[in-house]
Amino acid sequence: MIGAVNAGSRWIGGPFADLAFFAFAWVPLVAAFEWSERAGWGWEGREALLLTVLAVNFIHRHLTLPLVYADPEQLRARPVGFTVLPIVCLAATLTALLVAPRTGFLALLGLSVAWTIYHTLMQKVGLLRIYSRKGGAGGPWLDRLFVFAWLGALFFVLASNASVLKEASDASAIGERLAGWLEPAGAVLPWLAGAAVLGASAVTALFIREEARGERGWNAPKLLFAASILGLYGVFLWDFVAAYAVFGFSHAVEYIAFVTIYAGRKFDGQPETRSPIAHAARWRWISMPLFAAAMVGAFFAARRTGWIVENVYVLDWYIVGSSFLHFVYDGWIWKVRRPEVAKPLEIA
């Protein structure tokens, strides 16, 4: 169970919650991919795991909506933005569908994938920042640099591997185009990869040195979470396509757990609040499973319809078009520097 922590704890939800849901939730999925491969389940086993990841992501993306529309406090903060942005996303999706379905969908998909990568990594940075604030060490620039320096190193290492480029090219149209752009630079990519790895290693040394200088000594929760990020990057060297799914799964589980911890602490401490989200948070061990079951049911029901528009499933149009709501709303509501957001996390 994700429980409360004592004041001054460096953990966000407690040792079990942080390790099981934030740092290493992805490890069982890697084991499942490996087991599927060894058992000879082929594409059927792989597809089942990918569908599981997509379903969990479907839960986490929609979890942002009740955080906004069931909370009058959030709605009062940005009434225009929370009203206009859904209309803008719908209009952009319909315009792409009606004007240039093929290229329009690919453009929205490319933007969504790029933003997803950035959004996913910034969530990692955000959790590092919370650990830094709770532990009293680590600057924001160094936390960001640690995450993105290793992303750059990983990119050049993968780009210099011909088999990875082929796998990415076979996986999607975006991967195919990216592989085509990188092919002319094949001779210099290994050198760039080596330089990037050295640079990321130097950043890591600075990162560790900064943690050692902390007022409260070594911050084990933060260091374990940082190690889990490096582990996730390492999965890409094992299986590129599976790693993308594993990274997405890690991101979704982190978000679901964080919202459960945060909302529970916030509204347990506000017994006078009677909003729908407050009631749901107080009954979170019932409301969260019910919400998750509803979202999973909706996801698989939408898949079973098989509705297709211009060779693209309607569900895919919806997921891509609505993804921008999640990205922007998250940026609006999770500002830890705001006292009302920091307080449930026990950050001064």
N, C-alpha and C positions, 0 to 999 in steps of 0.2 A: 504494500500500500504506500502511496505517496503521502507522506505525513508532513507535519510542521517540523521546523528545526528550532533549536535553541537560539536565542539572540546572540549574534556575533559569530554564528557558524559560517564557515567558508563554503558549505554546500548550498545549493539552491533548493533542492527538495529533500536532502538527506543523502547519505552515502549510497543506499540501494537505488533510489530513484535516479540520482545523477549518473551512476555507472550503468544501470540497466537501460535507461531511456535516453539519456543525453550522449554519453560517451560510446557505449558499445552495443546499442540496440541492433546495429547492422551485422554483428558477427554471426548470429544464427542464420541470417539470410545468405551470407557467403557460404556457410556450411551447407545450407540447403542446395545452393547452386552446384557446389562440388559433389554433394551426394547424388543429385540428379544426374550429373555427368557420369559418375562412376557406376550408377545403377543402370545406365543405358536407356534412360527414359527419353532421350532425344528432345526434339522440339516440343513435344507435348508437355514434358515436365518443365522445360524452360518457360513455355508460354504460361503455364499455371502460376509459376512464381512471378512472372512479369505482371500478370493480371492482379495478383495479390498486391503488388507494389502500387499499381495504378489505383486499386480500390482504396488503399490506405491514404494515398495522396488525395483522392477525391474527398475523403473525410476531412483531412487537414485544411484543404483549400476552402471548403464550405464552413468550417468552424469560425472563420473570420466574420461571417455574416451575422450570426447572433451576437457576437462580441460588439458589433456596431449597432444593428437595428433593434436589438432587444435591450439596449442600454441607453436610456435617455441622456445620460451624461455625455456619452460619446456623440450622440446626434446633435446635441447642443453645441459641441465644440466645432463641428464643421457641417452645418446644415446644408449649405450649398454644394459642397464637395460630395457628400454622401448621397445627394439627390441627383446631381448632374452626371457624375462619373459612370454610373450604370447605363445611362442613356447614351453617353459617348461610346462606351465599349460595344453596346448593341448596334449603334449606327455604324461603327467601323467594321464590325463583323458582317452586317448586312450589305454594306457597300462593297466589301471584298467579294461577297457571295454573288452579288448581282452584276458587278462591273467586270471583274476578272477573276473568276472562281479559282482557277488553278494557281496563277501567280499571286493572287491576293491571299489565298490560304497559306502558300509558302512564305510570303512576306510576314504574315501574322505569326506563323509558326517559328520562323527564324528569330523574330523579335522576342517571342515568348521563350524560346530555348535560351537565348542569350541572357534575357532578364532572369530566367529561372536560375541559371548558373550564378549570376551575381547575387540574386536574392538568397539563394541557398548558402553561399559563402558568407554573406553579410549576417545571416543568422548565426553562423559559427563565430564570427567576430563579435556579435552581440553577446553571446554566451561567455566568450572569453572576457569581454568587458565587465560583465556582471561579476565573474569570478575575480577579476582584478579589483573591482570596487570593494568586494567583500573581503579580499585578502590584503588590500592596502599596497599593492605593487603592480607595476605594468602600465605603460603609457598607451593611449589609443593608437598612436601611429605605429608602434611596434607590434601590437596585436594584429592590426590590419596587414602590416608588412609581412609578418610571419605566415599568415594564411595565403596571401596573394603571391608571395615570392615562391612558395612551393607549388602553387598553381602554375606559375610561369615555367618553373623547372619541369613539372609534369608534362605541360604542353609540348615543350621542345623534345623531351625524351620520347614521348609518344609519336610526335611528328617525324622523328628520325627513324622510326620503326616501320618498315614497309608493310609487314603483316597487319599491324594495327591500322594503318591507313586504309588497307583493303577492307578490313572488318568494318571500319567506320563508313567507308564508301558503300558497302553492301547493305548497311543498316538503314540508311536514310538518304534522301535527296540532299539534305544539308551536308551530311558527311561526304557525299560524293563530290559536291562542289568544293568543300574545304580541302579534300585530298587533291583535287585538281589545282587549286591555288598553291599548295605546298610543294607539288612535284618539282617545279623548276629549281627550288632552293634545296634540293635533296643533298647536295654535296656539303653545304655549310651547316645543315641542321645538327649533325652530331657535335660540331664545335660549339654551336649555340647552346645545345643541351648541357654540355660539360660546364660552360660558363654559368649557366643558370643554376645548376646544382651547387656549384661552389658559392654563388651569391646567396642562395637560400640557406646553405649551411652556415654562412657567416651571420645571416640574420638570426638563425636559430641560436647560435652562440650568444649573440647579444640578448636575445629573448630569455635564455636561461640565466645569464648574468644578472639581468634586471630582476628576475624572480628571486635570485639568491640575496639580493640587496633589500628585499621587502622588510617592512617594519615587523611583520609577524613570522618571518622565516619562510621556508618553502611552502608554497601554496599547492598542496597535493591535488585537490580537486581540479584546479586549473591546469596543472601539468598533465594529469591523466586525460583531461579533455583535449589538450593540445596533442598528446600522443595519439589519441583516437583519430584526429584529423589527418595526421601523417599516415596512419594505418589505412584510412579510407582512400587517400591518394595512392597508396601502394596497391590497392585492389585493382586499379586500372592497369597495372603491369601484368596482372594475372588474366583478366578477362574484361576487355574494354566495355562491351555492351552490358554485361552483368554489373560492372562497377557503376555505370550510370544509374542503373536501377537501384543499386545498393545505396548510392549517395542520396537519391531521391527518397528512399525509404527512411534513411537516417534522419533526413530533414523533417519528414512528416511526423515521425514518432517523437522527435524532439519538440515539435510545435504542439502536438496534442498533449504531451506530458506537461510542457511549460504552461499552457493555458489552464490545465486542470489544477496545477499547483497555485498559479497566480490568482485565478478567479476564486478558488476556495479560500485562500488567505484573505483576499480583499473583502469578500462579502461575508465571510464568517466574522470579520471584525466590524461589519456595518449592519447590525441586526435591524436597524431602522429602515434600511433600503428595501423597497418592495418591487423593484423592477423585475421583468421576466428573467433577465440574465442572473439577477441575484438569487431568485428562487432556484433556478437551474444549478447554480454554483453550490448552493447549500445542499442540494440533493445530487451532487455530481456523480456519486457512485451508481446512481440510477439513470440520471439524465444523459451522461456521457455515453454509456453503452447503448442506450436507446437511439441517441443521435447517430452514433457510428453505424448501428444496424440499419437505420433508415437510409443513410448515405450509401452504404454498400448495396443495399437492396435497389436503390435508384440507379446506381452505376450498372449493375448487372442487368436490370430490367431494360435500361437504355441500350445496352449492347445487344440484347436479344432481339430488339426490334429490327435491327439491321438496316435502319433508314440511312440512305446514302444520297448526298447531293453533290453532283459533279465529281464522282468517284471518291468522295471523302465522307466518312460516317458523320451523321449529324452530331453524335456525341463528341467527336473530335473537334468539330466546329465550335461546339459549346465550351469544351474544356479550354481550347486556345483563346477564344474570344473573351471568356470570363476570367482568365488567369490574371489579367492586368488589374482587376478589382482587388484580388488578393495581394498582389505586389504593392500597390499603392496604399491600400488600407493598412497593411502591416507597418509601412513606413510612417503612417500617421499616428497609429495608436500605441506603438511600442517605443516611446521615447523615455529611456531609463533616467535621463537627466531631469525629467519632470518629477517633482516630489511625490505626486499622487501615484505615479507608476513605480517609483523606487521603494516606497514604504512597504508594500506587501512582500517585496524581495529582501527586506531588512537591510536596505542600503541607506546610509545617512544622506 
